Amino acid sequence: MKRSVLVAGLAMATVLVSLGAAQPAQAATSTKVVRYGPFTIPAGTNTDPGMIHNKLMFGVARPCIDCHVTAFTPDLVYSDGTRANMDTGPMLHHMVLTSQWRRDATCGNNWLGLAGERLFASGNERTAIAFPAGYGYRVRYYDSWNLLVDLMNHSTSSKTVYVQVTYTIRPSWESVKPLKPAWLDIDECGDSEYSIPAGYSDTHWNWQVNVPGKVVAMLGHVHGHGIAVEATNASQGGASICKSVATLDPMDPHNVLSMSTCTRDALAVVKSGETVRLHSMYNSPHPADDVMGIMLAYINPS
C-alpha cells in the first residue's frame, strides 16, 4: 500500500512539472495593427512626383490605452493590405510619431518640441525595431499621439494609401523597464535636411547627453547614396555605440532598401554631460542639399 501511494505521488509530481507548475510565468505579449489614413497622394510625372508634404495629424490612434510597446514595425499599404511601394508609385518618404505631453529629449526647448516627444520614425526602408527582453516604451491612458507624414507618388495616377504600424505590446501591470527615446540628427531641431559634396563625406553633430542611462536599441536613417550613420561616445575615446548601415538598391542607389539596427542589453552606458557624436556618411556622385542623417536611441534612464 505504501509503495502504491509513493508511486502515485511521484506520478502526480511528474504531471505537475510537465504542466509547468514549477515554471516561471511567460510575458503576455500581443500584437496590434494600426492604420493611419487614408492618404490620397496626387499624381506625379516622370520628373516631378506628387506629394503630401509633412502633413501633421493630432490625436491619432495608439495601440492601447495603457501598455508597454516592445516593438514597432512600419509599412505603407493599400486598402487591401498589399504593400504600396515605388514599383507602383508611392514612397514613404518619412513618418514620425510623437507623444504630445512628453518632453522631447533633444528638441524640448525648440519649436519642434511643441509636437512632443518623438518616439518612432521610418523612411521608405521601413526599419522595424524590437527591444531586448524586459524593456518597453510605456503608453499611459492620458497620452496623446501625433503623426507627421511625408509621402511621394511616382505614378501618373493618384494613389490612396495608409501608413501602417504593427505594435508588439505587453500589459501595463507587467514589470517592464522603461525606455526614453532620444532623437539624434545632423540638422537637429530643423527640417532634418543638410548638404553634402560630391564624393565621400562624414558629417558630424554632437549631443551633450541629458538622458543618462543604458542604451539598449538604436536605428538609423539616410537617403540615397548613404553609407551609414553611427553614434560614438567622444567622451570615451570615440567608442562606437551603434552603426546603422544602409543597403542600397544595386539598380538604383537613390533607393535605400534597408538599415541595420542595434539591440542589446546594453549597447552602451552614457553619462550626463558626455558627448555622443553622430556621424552621417555618404558617397554621392554629385552634391545634394536634401539628405538626412538621423539616429533614434532608446535609453533606460539611470
C-alpha positions, -999 to +999 in steps of 0.1 A: +000+000+000+028+024+009+045+016-023+014+023-044+009+057-026+046+066-032+043+057-069+011+077-073+028+107-056+057+106-079+034+104-109+015+134-097+047+154-092+058+145-127+025+157-141+027+190-123+062+197-136+052+187-171+022+212-169+046+239-159+035+243-123+071+250-112+080+271-143+081+309-143+052+328-160+058+339-195+053+376-206+018+382-221+027+397-254+003+405-282+003+425-315-019+453-326-020+466-362-030+503-365-036+520-398-034+558-402-051+575-431-063+572-458-039+595-477-046+602-513-013+613-530-017+634-561-005+620-595+031+628-604+051+630-636+084+613-646+104+642-632+081+657-605+064+633-581+031+640-565+034+648-528+017+651-494+043+672-477+048+670-439+011+666-430+007+667-392-022+649-376-032+653-340-046+628-316-041+597-337-047+562-326-025+545-301-021+507-300-036+506-265-048+528-237-023+515-211+005+492-220+042+488-229+052+488-266+081+464-271+084+465-310+074+488-339+071+475-375+062+502-400+047+499-435+028+517-463-001+497-477-032+499-499-067+494-485-065+456-493-033+453-472-009+449-500+024+468-498+025+502-515+060+509-528+078+527-556+072+498-581+036+510-582+043+547-574+040+555-537+070+562-514+070+566-477+095+595-475+091+596-438+067+593-409+072+604-373+051+595-342+052+619-313+037+618-278+022+653-272+025+656-234+061+643-231+092+665-234+114+656-264+149+647-252+169+668-277+144+695-290+123+701-260+132+738-259+127+743-297+096+749-317+098+713-328+093+703-292+057+716-294+047+683-311+060+664-281+084+635-277+095+618-310+090+582-302+093+563-335+100+571-372+106+555-405+115+562-441+107+541-472+132+514-459+106+507-432+130+497-404+114+476-376+128+477-341+123+452-313+136+460-278+156+435-258+135+413-234+123+432-204+122+467-220+094+488-234+080+522-243+052+530-218+018+542-231-004+557-205-041+564-206-036+602-206-011+602-235-020+618-269-001+609-300+005+629-332+017+617-367+038+636-392+037+620-427+056+629-459+045+608-489+055+608-526+039+593-557+060+585-588+029+572-607+010+593-632-023+584-614-032+594-578-028+567-551-046+562-519-025+546-491-023+540-454+006+543-430+005+511-410+024+502-378+023+468-362+030+471-325+040+444-301+027+452-267+027+439-231+001+447-204+007+477-182+008+456-150+038+436-161+073+446-148+089+463-178+119+486-177+110+520-193+127+535-223+132+571-232+138+579-269+165+604-279+165+618-315+199+624-329+200+644-361+227+662-382+202+690-387+190+688-351+158+707-344+155+718-380+139+701-410+165+672-408+179+681-442+216+691-449+240+694-478+268+670-489+295+675-515+303+650-543+323+620-532+328+607-497+316+628-467+314+622-430+293+650-413+292+652-375+268+665-349+274+664-311+248+656-284+256+666-248+239+637-230+209+648-210+193+614-208+219+592-189+215+555-188+217+523-207+213+525-245+195+493-255+183+500-291+192+523-320+181+526-356+192+550-383+180+567-415+199+581-445+189+589-481+202+576-514+240+571-517+241+570-479+266+545-464+257+546-427+250+566-396+270+559-364+268+571-328+301+572-309+310+583-274+335+611-279+340+612-241+351+576-241+377+577-268+352+575-297+338+541-287+311+530-311+276+527-297+258+517-329+265+518-366+233+516-387+244+505-422+224+512-454+217+486-480+211+504-514+193+491-544+220+479-568+199+490-597+191+525-582+214+537-554+190+565-548+167+539-532+176+527-496+163+491-492+171+487-455+190+500-425+206+477-399+197+482-362+214+476-329+197+460-299+214+446-268+213+449-230+233+472-231+248+487-262+265+513-240+261+533-209+260+571-214+266+596-186+251+630-181+273+657-199+292+632-220+294+639-258+278+615-281+289+622-317+266+614-346+284+605-379+265+606-412+284+590-441+277+594-478+294+586-511+275+605-537+285+611-574+270+646-571+264+673-545+230+672-528+212+696-504+184+674-491+200+644-475+194+632-439+214+616-411+193+605-382+195+580-354+169+572-328+182+559-295+162+542-268+176+546-233+167+531-200+173+561-177+196+557-147 
